[in-house]
Amino acid sequence: MFNFRLILLASLLLTSVVHGTTLPSLIKSTCSTTLYPQLCYTTLSTTTLSTTSTKKDLIQITINTISRILSTDATLTKRTKLALLDCLELGSETIRRIDTVIDDLKAYPNKKPIHQHANDLKTLMSTTITNKETCLDGLSHETPSWLLRKLVIKKQDKGGKMCSNVLAMIKSMTDSDIVDHEEVNIKMFKDDENIVMWPEWLSAGDRKLLQSGTDTVNVTVAADGSGDYTTVAAAVAAAPSKSGTRYVIKIKAGVYRENVNIPSSKTNLMFIGDGRSNTIITANDSVAGGNTTFKSATVAAVGDGFLARDITFQNSAGPSGHQAVALRVGSDFSAFYRCGMLAYQDTLYVHSNRQFYYECMVAGTVDFIFGNAAVVFQDCDIQARRPDPKQKNMLTAQGRTDPNQNTGIVIQKCRISATSDLQPVQADFPTYLGRPWKEYSRTVVMQSSISDVIDPAGWYPWNGDFALDTLYYREYQNTGPGADTSKRVTWKGWGVITSTAEAESFTPGTFIEGDSWLQSTGFPFSLGL
């Protein structure tokens, strides 16, 4: 027997709305912007509102009604138990993000520049929806009891739809508030040769750490015993919780065979290795070995503000391990510099929140960059490996489930190619830029070099015509034999960007400003197209 209690979301006590009529025009206009208006109407129609109630009040009321406690006793398989534990962890993360939404709503729109404030709210609500999807994905691989499916899956789905409604209401409210001419605060630093843009949320000290790694190290990990710790996990466990300042863990050259979890309580951690060929963290957990995809990660970074440089994250389960994640990232404001991510299927799980990768190398086979973060890859090497027989390689599987989510994968100024083991036989293993994992999958490949490893069709369907009309796949000014778009798919959702205006919407300034997680991350040598 397995006792399972899942707190889905946080609750908010409201004290102000006590007068008014049922289902006023404010509710109608607010609910009309959501994907699930009938659920929105049902949620709000019995609420009494004052004549001074606002859209923000309705958002807070909806958040209040999202709270649910799910519990069940059932005879479960080991995999189902693991999936339920994933749901518990994801539910806890959702509670944390919802608490932040509540606080930010109270301060809106006076906390910070309004576009930044608005996109913080949208990012947080996007993450809650992603967490729900991850929970359901884990359970879908099993055949749980009828009671479990009824109590968990059905209510998780309802809670996720309510989160979607909150996101839509926030977008509607904030879109009308944002001032078009409000300027974005761009911060940069210069190296000796080029102007290099970095996320504005990286402090000057953090940018210096990412560039040089010579600043003060708090502790050292060394497998030979010459440091403060012999394992990375021990150093993370000893790091301060809820740190508001950067805590640097130096990881000396060596192969560290362990799983490492950076939980939400461990904020502002940074890993510095001795080079991605020298410092390697590796494990071999996989779905074939009995784990969930979520829990298969060799390293999982959830605590906000996580940084890493000069290190490789590896999952050595091999292509027959099926889903086997090297690195999973749900850390908001996270950045990776000169890092390696090495596995086969599902190498890099860009799970959620705002992420930035610069001069990294990612190698894998099936869906090897996947998830629903708002993520930018710049000047990275993305390499397809030799998969199992009869498999096809997919560089990306983006997981956007809601058109209001400000998420997507942008691959810019990168190099897409095959590893040495695939090159001699690449004709036997078709490789594609991606396939739509979820209905509103969004991926943009721009200004990158694409080798002949990519099939002329470019993209591959997930299942029949699923998402082919609703996805958003774009290519722009790519070069190389694999960049020829004359034989690409003809899906409604795919296209070549032909207008400068559309292309600029995915340049670092415009795309990142819109998502409010990176104010500017321009490509290494210039800021514009």
VMD Tcl script that draws the C-alpha trace (Angstrom):
set ca {
  {0.00 0.00 0.00}
  {1.22 3.46 -0.84}
  {-0.09 6.49 1.00}
  {-0.12 9.45 -1.38}
  {-1.04 13.02 -0.52}
  {-0.49 15.66 -3.18}
  {-1.03 19.32 -2.45}
  {-1.58 20.62 -5.98}
  {-1.35 24.36 -5.51}
  {-1.26 27.06 -2.86}
  {-4.33 28.87 -1.53}
  {-4.88 32.56 -0.98}
  {-7.30 33.98 1.62}
  {-9.31 36.86 0.18}
  {-11.05 39.35 2.41}
  {-12.25 42.17 0.20}
  {-15.06 41.12 -2.16}
  {-18.43 41.00 -0.41}
  {-20.90 42.92 -2.56}
  {-22.16 43.02 -6.11}
  {-23.95 40.84 -8.63}
  {-23.27 37.38 -10.02}
  {-21.40 36.97 -13.33}
  {-20.92 40.65 -14.13}
  {-19.50 41.84 -17.41}
  {-16.04 41.87 -15.85}
  {-16.18 38.09 -15.39}
  {-17.49 37.58 -18.90}
  {-14.79 39.69 -20.48}
  {-12.07 38.12 -18.35}
  {-13.14 34.53 -18.98}
  {-13.46 35.13 -22.72}
  {-9.65 35.37 -22.93}
  {-9.06 31.90 -21.45}
  {-8.74 28.51 -23.12}
  {-11.35 27.02 -20.78}
  {-14.03 29.73 -20.43}
  {-16.75 27.43 -19.08}
  {-14.50 26.32 -16.22}
  {-13.64 29.98 -15.65}
  {-17.34 30.94 -15.55}
  {-18.10 28.08 -13.17}
  {-15.25 29.11 -10.89}
  {-16.23 32.77 -10.71}
  {-20.00 32.83 -11.24}
  {-20.87 32.19 -7.58}
  {-18.47 34.87 -6.39}
  {-19.87 38.16 -5.16}
  {-17.88 41.13 -6.33}
  {-17.74 44.73 -5.33}
  {-18.27 47.47 -7.88}
  {-14.57 48.27 -7.60}
  {-13.35 44.73 -8.34}
  {-10.61 44.39 -10.96}
  {-9.12 41.72 -13.18}
  {-6.44 41.24 -10.56}
  {-9.15 40.36 -8.01}
  {-10.52 37.70 -10.36}
  {-7.06 36.23 -10.84}
  {-6.58 36.02 -7.09}
  {-9.99 34.39 -6.64}
  {-9.16 31.79 -9.29}
  {-5.85 31.02 -7.62}
  {-7.69 30.60 -4.33}
  {-10.04 28.00 -5.79}
  {-7.25 25.98 -7.40}
  {-6.21 24.42 -4.06}
  {-6.90 20.72 -3.84}
  {-5.69 17.91 -1.60}
  {-5.50 14.54 -3.28}
  {-5.03 11.33 -1.33}
  {-5.38 7.67 -2.12}
  {-4.34 4.24 -1.00}
  {-3.69 1.81 -3.81}
  {-1.56 -1.13 -4.76}
  {0.95 0.37 -7.15}
  {3.84 -0.72 -9.28}
  {7.30 0.57 -8.48}
  {7.26 2.83 -11.56}
  {3.89 4.30 -10.56}
  {5.19 5.04 -7.08}
  {8.14 6.85 -8.63}
  {5.79 8.79 -10.91}
  {3.68 9.80 -7.91}
  {6.80 10.96 -6.10}
  {7.57 13.07 -9.17}
  {4.08 14.56 -8.85}
  {4.73 15.37 -5.20}
  {7.96 17.16 -6.06}
  {6.37 19.00 -8.96}
  {3.38 19.91 -6.82}
  {5.69 21.39 -4.22}
  {7.43 23.40 -6.92}
  {4.07 24.64 -8.19}
  {3.11 25.76 -4.70}
  {6.35 27.71 -4.49}
  {5.79 29.38 -7.85}
  {2.14 30.15 -7.06}
  {3.18 31.78 -3.78}
  {5.47 34.04 -5.79}
  {2.63 34.86 -8.20}
  {0.44 35.83 -5.26}
  {3.12 38.14 -3.88}
  {3.85 39.61 -7.30}
  {0.16 40.22 -7.97}
  {-0.13 42.20 -4.76}
  {2.73 44.41 -5.91}
  {1.62 44.68 -9.55}
  {2.29 46.97 -11.36}
  {4.63 48.84 -9.03}
  {7.35 46.28 -8.30}
  {9.58 46.81 -11.36}
  {9.34 47.92 -15.00}
  {5.93 46.75 -16.12}
  {7.08 44.53 -19.01}
  {9.46 42.77 -16.64}
  {6.79 42.36 -13.97}
  {4.27 41.06 -16.51}
  {6.64 38.46 -17.93}
  {7.72 37.29 -14.49}
  {4.06 36.48 -13.83}
  {3.67 34.73 -17.19}
  {6.84 32.69 -16.69}
  {5.73 31.53 -13.25}
  {2.28 30.47 -14.48}
  {3.83 28.81 -17.55}
  {5.92 26.71 -15.16}
  {2.90 25.58 -13.15}
  {1.30 24.22 -16.33}
  {4.54 22.48 -17.30}
  {4.72 20.86 -13.86}
  {1.22 19.46 -14.30}
  {2.10 18.08 -17.74}
  {5.24 16.44 -16.36}
  {3.24 14.74 -13.62}
  {0.71 13.41 -16.12}
  {3.43 12.32 -18.55}
  {5.01 10.22 -15.81}
  {1.72 8.55 -14.92}
  {0.80 7.93 -18.55}
  {3.59 5.36 -18.89}
  {1.83 3.15 -16.35}
  {-1.65 1.68 -16.00}
  {-2.56 2.86 -12.50}
  {-5.67 1.78 -10.69}
  {-9.01 3.32 -11.65}
  {-9.10 5.11 -8.29}
  {-5.64 6.57 -8.81}
  {-6.50 7.76 -12.31}
  {-9.73 9.32 -11.05}
  {-8.22 11.11 -8.06}
  {-4.87 12.18 -9.49}
  {-5.04 12.48 -13.24}
  {-8.52 13.99 -13.46}
  {-7.92 16.57 -10.75}
  {-4.41 17.37 -11.96}
  {-5.89 18.05 -15.37}
  {-8.55 20.33 -13.90}
  {-5.96 22.16 -11.83}
  {-3.78 22.58 -14.92}
  {-6.69 24.05 -16.88}
  {-7.34 26.52 -14.07}
  {-3.67 27.49 -14.15}
  {-4.06 28.01 -17.89}
  {-7.00 30.31 -17.21}
  {-4.94 32.31 -14.72}
  {-2.16 32.62 -17.32}
  {-4.63 33.85 -19.95}
  {-6.11 36.38 -17.53}
  {-2.66 37.62 -16.57}
  {-1.70 37.98 -20.22}
  {-4.90 39.87 -21.00}
  {-4.45 42.18 -18.02}
  {-0.77 42.88 -18.56}
  {-0.82 43.21 -22.35}
  {-3.12 46.18 -22.01}
  {-0.87 47.74 -19.37}
  {2.52 47.47 -21.06}
  {3.73 50.73 -22.52}
  {5.06 50.18 -26.03}
  {7.84 52.70 -25.79}
  {9.19 51.46 -22.45}
  {12.90 50.88 -22.95}
  {14.69 47.69 -22.02}
  {17.72 48.02 -19.79}
  {20.57 46.37 -21.69}
  {23.70 45.38 -19.86}
  {26.85 44.02 -21.44}
  {30.52 43.44 -20.88}
  {33.39 43.51 -23.35}
  {36.17 41.03 -23.81}
  {39.34 41.84 -25.75}
  {37.93 40.95 -29.16}
  {34.15 41.15 -29.21}
  {31.12 42.61 -27.55}
  {29.54 39.66 -25.76}
  {25.99 39.94 -24.48}
  {24.91 38.12 -21.35}
  {21.59 37.88 -19.55}
  {20.89 41.13 -17.69}
  {19.97 39.14 -14.59}
  {23.58 37.99 -14.32}
  {25.42 40.37 -12.03}
  {28.81 41.75 -12.99}
  {30.38 39.30 -10.56}
  {28.53 36.34 -12.06}
  {29.51 37.34 -15.57}
  {33.11 37.54 -14.43}
  {32.82 34.07 -12.90}
  {31.37 32.64 -16.09}
  {34.09 34.23 -18.17}
  {37.13 33.54 -16.06}
  {36.23 31.36 -13.10}
  {39.02 32.95 -11.07}
  {36.96 34.52 -8.31}
  {36.68 33.22 -4.78}
  {35.73 29.55 -4.50}
  {33.74 28.59 -1.42}
  {34.53 24.86 -1.42}
  {36.41 22.38 -3.59}
  {35.41 18.88 -4.65}
  {38.20 16.45 -5.55}
  {37.82 12.73 -6.08}
  {41.36 12.14 -4.81}
  {40.60 13.63 -1.40}
  {42.59 16.83 -1.86}
  {39.52 19.06 -1.59}
  {36.83 19.79 0.98}
  {34.60 17.00 -0.37}
  {35.05 13.91 -2.50}
  {31.58 14.00 -4.06}
  {29.61 16.80 -5.67}
  {26.41 15.75 -3.90}
  {28.06 16.20 -0.50}
  {29.19 19.71 -1.41}
  {25.68 20.63 -2.56}
  {24.14 19.22 0.61}
  {26.48 21.33 2.74}
  {25.85 24.53 0.76}
  {23.74 27.23 2.43}
  {20.00 27.19 1.80}
  {18.13 30.16 0.35}
  {21.38 31.94 -0.33}
  {21.02 35.43 -1.74}
  {24.66 35.52 -2.80}
  {26.68 33.34 -5.14}
  {28.09 30.12 -3.62}
  {30.84 28.63 -5.78}
  {31.72 24.92 -5.82}
  {34.97 24.15 -7.63}
  {34.99 20.61 -9.05}
  {38.48 19.42 -9.91}
  {39.33 17.21 -12.85}
  {37.97 13.71 -12.48}
  {35.03 11.46 -13.24}
  {32.35 11.70 -10.54}
  {30.02 8.71 -10.69}
  {27.00 10.00 -8.83}
  {23.59 11.60 -9.10}
  {23.39 15.22 -8.01}
  {20.22 17.09 -7.09}
  {20.19 20.85 -6.58}
  {16.80 21.33 -4.87}
  {14.77 24.51 -4.84}
  {16.21 25.43 -1.43}
  {19.75 25.63 -2.84}
  {19.71 28.93 -4.66}
  {22.57 30.76 -6.40}
  {24.91 27.78 -6.61}
  {27.65 27.67 -9.20}
  {29.71 24.71 -10.44}
  {33.14 25.42 -11.94}
  {34.98 22.50 -13.49}
  {38.46 22.09 -14.96}
  {37.14 21.87 -18.52}
  {34.36 19.82 -20.02}
  {36.84 17.12 -21.12}
  {38.31 16.90 -17.63}
  {35.47 17.29 -15.12}
  {32.63 14.85 -15.76}
  {29.62 13.96 -13.62}
  {28.09 10.71 -14.85}
  {25.45 8.15 -13.90}
  {23.27 5.65 -15.80}
  {19.68 5.88 -14.53}
  {17.10 5.35 -17.29}
  {13.50 4.50 -18.04}
  {14.59 1.06 -19.25}
  {16.27 0.64 -15.88}
  {13.05 1.35 -13.98}
  {13.15 5.12 -13.46}
  {10.88 7.86 -14.73}
  {12.31 10.26 -17.31}
  {12.12 13.05 -14.72}
  {14.14 11.08 -12.17}
  {16.65 9.62 -14.62}
  {18.72 12.82 -14.67}
  {22.35 12.53 -13.63}
  {22.20 16.15 -12.46}
  {18.95 17.98 -11.71}
  {19.16 21.74 -11.14}
  {16.02 23.26 -9.64}
  {17.30 25.93 -7.24}
  {17.04 29.32 -8.92}
  {20.11 31.11 -10.19}
  {22.16 27.98 -10.94}
  {25.32 28.55 -13.02}
  {27.87 26.11 -14.42}
  {30.98 26.35 -16.54}
  {33.68 24.00 -17.88}
  {32.00 20.75 -16.91}
  {30.27 17.80 -18.60}
  {27.00 16.22 -17.48}
  {26.66 12.66 -18.78}
  {24.21 9.77 -18.72}
  {25.96 6.56 -19.74}
  {22.88 4.32 -19.99}
  {23.37 4.07 -23.75}
  {20.81 4.12 -26.58}
  {19.06 1.00 -25.28}
  {18.33 2.76 -21.99}
  {15.63 4.74 -23.78}
  {14.94 7.99 -21.91}
  {18.08 8.72 -19.90}
  {18.67 12.37 -18.99}
  {22.14 13.80 -18.44}
  {20.96 17.21 -17.16}
  {17.51 18.41 -16.12}
  {17.06 22.13 -15.49}
  {14.08 23.81 -13.83}
  {16.17 26.59 -12.32}
  {14.97 30.07 -13.16}
  {17.70 32.48 -14.30}
  {20.13 29.62 -14.97}
  {23.13 29.80 -17.31}
  {25.70 27.33 -18.67}
  {29.01 28.27 -20.25}
  {31.40 25.89 -22.03}
  {29.57 22.87 -20.64}
  {28.90 19.47 -22.20}
  {25.67 17.46 -22.08}
  {26.25 13.91 -23.28}
  {23.76 11.03 -23.52}
  {21.50 9.41 -26.11}
  {17.70 9.75 -25.85}
  {16.56 12.83 -23.87}
  {20.03 14.18 -23.12}
  {19.11 17.69 -21.99}
  {15.78 18.26 -20.27}
  {15.18 22.02 -20.43}
  {12.21 21.47 -18.19}
  {10.97 24.93 -17.24}
  {11.72 28.57 -16.48}
  {14.39 30.79 -18.06}
  {17.68 29.31 -19.26}
  {20.72 30.36 -21.27}
  {23.45 28.20 -22.88}
  {26.60 29.66 -24.41}
  {29.46 27.78 -26.10}
  {28.09 24.44 -24.88}
  {28.11 21.05 -26.58}
  {24.95 18.90 -26.57}
  {25.03 15.39 -28.08}
  {22.32 12.74 -28.28}
  {19.86 10.81 -30.44}
  {16.08 10.90 -29.89}
  {14.56 14.19 -28.65}
  {17.87 15.08 -27.09}
  {16.96 18.69 -26.32}
  {13.43 18.62 -24.91}
  {11.19 20.36 -22.41}
  {9.20 23.55 -21.99}
  {11.62 26.18 -20.75}
  {12.18 29.58 -22.31}
  {15.68 28.81 -23.51}
  {18.31 30.28 -25.82}
  {21.32 28.39 -27.18}
  {24.06 30.58 -28.60}
  {27.33 29.57 -30.26}
  {26.77 25.95 -29.22}
  {27.66 22.66 -30.91}
  {24.61 20.44 -31.26}
  {25.56 16.96 -32.44}
  {23.53 13.90 -33.39}
  {24.96 10.52 -32.36}
  {24.52 7.00 -33.71}
  {21.26 5.64 -32.24}
  {19.92 2.11 -31.93}
  {18.98 0.32 -35.18}
  {15.80 1.64 -36.84}
  {15.79 4.77 -34.67}
  {15.67 8.32 -35.99}
  {17.46 11.26 -34.41}
  {15.46 14.31 -33.27}
  {17.41 17.33 -32.09}
  {14.44 18.89 -30.27}
  {11.05 18.00 -28.80}
  {9.60 21.22 -27.45}
  {6.75 20.83 -24.97}
  {4.58 23.98 -25.08}
  {0.97 23.00 -24.30}
  {-0.66 26.42 -24.07}
  {-0.49 29.24 -26.65}
  {-0.16 31.78 -23.83}
  {3.02 30.20 -22.45}
  {6.09 32.34 -23.11}
  {8.27 29.30 -23.75}
  {10.22 27.89 -26.67}
  {13.64 26.77 -27.90}
  {15.78 29.23 -29.85}
  {18.95 27.89 -31.48}
  {21.03 30.81 -32.69}
  {24.51 31.05 -34.21}
  {25.07 27.35 -33.44}
  {26.66 24.48 -35.35}
  {24.50 21.42 -36.05}
  {26.38 18.30 -37.12}
  {27.02 14.57 -36.54}
  {29.42 12.97 -34.11}
  {32.25 10.83 -35.46}
  {30.38 7.58 -34.77}
  {27.36 8.70 -36.82}
  {29.13 10.32 -39.76}
  {30.10 7.10 -41.63}
  {26.56 5.70 -41.37}
  {24.38 8.78 -41.20}
  {22.48 7.75 -44.34}
  {21.06 4.84 -42.32}
  {19.82 7.02 -39.47}
  {17.68 9.98 -40.56}
  {18.17 13.05 -38.38}
  {15.69 15.92 -38.00}
  {15.67 19.34 -36.37}
  {12.76 18.32 -34.18}
  {9.25 17.00 -33.74}
  {6.24 18.40 -31.84}
  {6.03 16.80 -28.42}
  {3.08 18.98 -27.43}
  {0.35 20.87 -29.27}
  {1.93 24.33 -29.37}
  {5.55 23.22 -29.75}
  {7.76 26.22 -30.62}
  {11.32 26.01 -31.97}
  {13.33 28.49 -34.02}
  {16.64 27.68 -35.71}
  {18.34 30.82 -36.98}
  {21.69 31.98 -38.28}
  {23.19 28.55 -37.63}
  {25.42 26.23 -39.64}
  {23.62 22.97 -40.49}
  {25.53 20.01 -41.92}
  {24.14 17.35 -44.26}
  {23.22 15.22 -41.24}
  {19.79 16.88 -41.30}
  {17.25 15.21 -43.57}
  {15.97 17.46 -46.37}
  {12.47 17.37 -44.81}
  {13.96 19.08 -41.77}
  {11.24 18.17 -39.28}
  {9.34 15.02 -38.36}
  {5.76 14.45 -37.13}
  {5.08 13.16 -33.63}
  {1.99 11.11 -34.43}
  {-0.02 11.56 -37.61}
  {-1.15 15.16 -38.02}
  {-0.93 15.97 -34.30}
  {0.09 19.63 -33.75}
  {1.08 20.23 -37.38}
  {-1.26 23.23 -37.62}
  {-0.65 24.62 -34.13}
  {3.12 24.25 -33.76}
  {5.48 27.13 -34.54}
  {8.67 25.98 -36.29}
  {10.77 28.55 -38.12}
  {14.13 28.75 -39.87}
  {16.06 31.87 -40.77}
  {19.34 32.57 -42.54}
  {20.92 29.21 -41.77}
  {23.86 27.98 -43.85}
  {25.34 24.65 -44.89}
  {24.00 21.70 -46.90}
  {21.38 20.88 -44.27}
  {19.93 24.39 -44.38}
  {18.32 23.99 -47.80}
  {14.57 24.45 -47.25}
  {13.38 23.54 -50.77}
  {12.33 20.04 -49.67}
  {11.12 20.87 -46.18}
  {7.79 19.75 -44.70}
  {4.74 21.70 -45.82}
  {2.96 21.87 -42.47}
  {0.85 24.91 -41.68}
  {2.91 25.54 -38.56}
  {6.32 25.47 -40.27}
  {7.87 28.26 -42.29}
  {10.92 30.16 -43.41}
  {11.16 33.62 -41.95}
  {11.23 36.10 -44.82}
  {10.54 39.41 -43.12}
  {13.07 41.28 -41.05}
  {10.38 42.12 -38.50}
  {9.54 38.47 -37.85}
  {13.21 37.55 -37.65}
  {13.90 40.34 -35.19}
  {11.18 39.00 -32.91}
  {13.57 36.14 -32.20}
  {16.73 38.14 -31.85}
  {17.99 38.29 -28.28}
  {16.74 41.79 -27.58}
  {13.19 41.37 -28.85}
  {12.53 37.71 -28.04}
  {14.09 37.88 -24.61}
  {12.49 41.19 -23.73}
  {9.15 39.64 -24.55}
  {9.83 36.75 -22.17}
  {11.37 39.03 -19.54}
  {13.89 36.44 -18.41}
  {16.79 37.69 -20.51}
  {16.86 41.39 -21.24}
  {19.63 40.93 -23.75}
  {21.71 37.94 -24.80}
  {22.69 38.99 -28.37}
  {24.85 36.61 -30.32}
  {28.56 36.82 -29.61}
  {29.74 39.33 -32.18}
  {26.80 41.64 -32.84}
  {23.48 42.72 -31.40}
  {21.23 42.70 -34.47}
  {20.50 40.83 -37.67}
}
mol new
graphics top color blue
foreach p $ca { graphics top sphere $p radius 0.5 }
foreach p [lrange $ca 0 end-1] q [lrange $ca 1 end] { graphics top cylinder $p $q radius 0.2 }
display resetview
